[in-house]
Amino acid sequence: MILIVESGSTKTAWRLIKDPASAYESFSSAGINPYYQTTEEITTAQQSVLSGFKELPIQAIYYYGTGVTSEAQCEVIAAAFRPYFPSTCSLEIQNDLIAAARSLCGKEAGIACILGTGSNSGFWDGGRISAQIPPLGFWLGDEGSGGHLGKLVLLSYLHGQMPAEVRAVFEKRFGIMDRLTVLDKAYKQAFPNRWFASFSKFLFDHRRDAYCYGLIEQSFEAFISLYLKRYTEAPVVHFTGSVAFYYSDILKKILKKHGLNVGHISEGPMAGLCLYHKGEFWP
């Protein structure tokens, strides 16, 4: 019996696989990010899900998540999980880019990309990430992501660049936004990336408007120029994440313009991870 956990800042997906022939058991919970959360905060937030595994003979856990940038973050996750599983259970903790690569590329080479609440990319040689243009996180990067799209919307609104007709629709939906409210959400509240990413849906709903389409294009163009165009090896480019999935028509159009070959685009990596680990655990 194995457990696969895939977490972003917004949502965590849990998939329990008893054996290759059995149906999966799926759960969902709030997002986990050890960059922002302590072990105690993770344990509290995930208590209801974790406690359900305590009596199960789980042999291996494969955890993939955002915010796993060093051994320190791995230990935050491990300390939250260990009390709920048998001492003989192995625990592998990897970042979300490894999840994307294993899910999208499997054992084949390719560029794996994440466009969700945040963004990331790397060249997968079939067994490891052998090259990566380092992501800079929400404040300094995350181009192409929901967080970046949300920032572009709010900056456009606060700077008075949003056309009057778009501004009227925006205010009808969200109310009048003032600078101090936005700054409070940005610098004082938890998970600012989640809050900014919530505004990306406005762009999606109004993507046929030329101005909104331009902001989407601006964000994707930045991701392509800052990351994808800098990989010296450029085989097929794969994507996972809600932004990549729902904006796939626009994304494909812009990638084609740059001569990039598009492979798989999935809403999340879990399905591919299940296939990958079933093949590894029960060869």
Secondary structure, 3 states (H helix, E strand, C coil): CEEEEEECCCEEEEEEECCCCCCCEEEEEECCCCCCCCHHHHHHHHHHHHHHHCCCCCCEEEEEECCCCCHHHHHHHHHHHHHHCCCCCEEEEEEHHHHHHHHHCCCCCEEEEEECCCEEEEEECCCCEEECCCCCHHHHCCCCCHHHHHHHHHHHHHCCCCCHHHHHHHHHHHCCCCHHHHHHHHHCCCCHHHHHHCCHHHHHHCCCCHHHHHHHHHHHHHHHHHCHHHCCCCCCEEEECHHHHHCHHHHHHHHHHCCCCEEEEECCCHHHHHHHHHHHHCC
